[in-house]
Amino acid sequence: MEIAEHINTLASEGQLLAEAAQEAGTGAPVPTCPGWRVRDLLRHTAMVHTWAAAFVAEGHTTYVPDAGEPALDGPELLGRFREGHSRLVDVLDSAPPDVACWTFFAAPSPLAFWARRQAHETTIHRVDAESARGGALSPVAAPHAVDGVDELLRGFHTRQKSRLRTEVPRTLRVRATDTGTVWTVQLSAEPPRAVRGAGAPKDRGVDCELSGTAQELCLSLWNRLPLTALTVTGDPALARLWRENSAVTWS
């Protein structure tokens, strides 16, 4: 996906998040984030948006910690979220293509990294807000959902901090049934290695396959839908391994 597409997605997903949060109320529990209420979701996402915008706007080339979550609630908190989201969209939209700043995994450029990362961050938390409101979830467009799976498998879980590991090498396949996109994930005692668009190596079979629509895969792999939303074939232990060890956390 192009940078402009990510920025447009970020803009629309943030608006949907704010609308759902307002309808739910800041005291509503967030079923997809046990222990959180909508106020926690808004505080967290507002902080992340401000933190991300600062890297691009101020050109920080090394890690800078976040400034903390806003100690607000109710309409003031919702206003703070909207303000920070709007600023992030504007910062990304106006940044030069060659802006230099820190990122935390490989990308074609820092601007591409932050536009993509914040589009997916906001999508997942929009789903959280809608789960708190209740009713049907807004759809995740198939290209965006595919890219969300790709970022998770070939971005987040390439890092040393990934806990998705097995003592005995295993192979997990992830298949989007509506787009035909396939990822093959090699699991071992080291961080996973994922290849998109290629089948399993010829000398090894696939131990488990997770399949579903791109949206179902994206939301399930981000732990926003249960694994029962997917078709699991082969060894279900690898599906449980994903559920128990794949979570991406802030700290």
Secondary structure, DSSP 8 states (H G I E B T S, - for coil): --HHHHHHHHHHHHHHHHHHHHHH-TTSB-TTSTT-BHHHHHHHHHHHHHHHHHHHHHT--S-----------HHHHHHHHHHHHHHHHHHHHHS-TT-----SS--SSHHHHHHHHHHHHHHHHHHHHHHHH-S------HHHHHHHHHHHHHTGGGSTT-----SS-EEEEEEETTT--EEEEEESSS--EEEES----TTS--SEEEEE-HHHHHHHHTTSS-GGGSEEEE-HHHHHHHHHH------
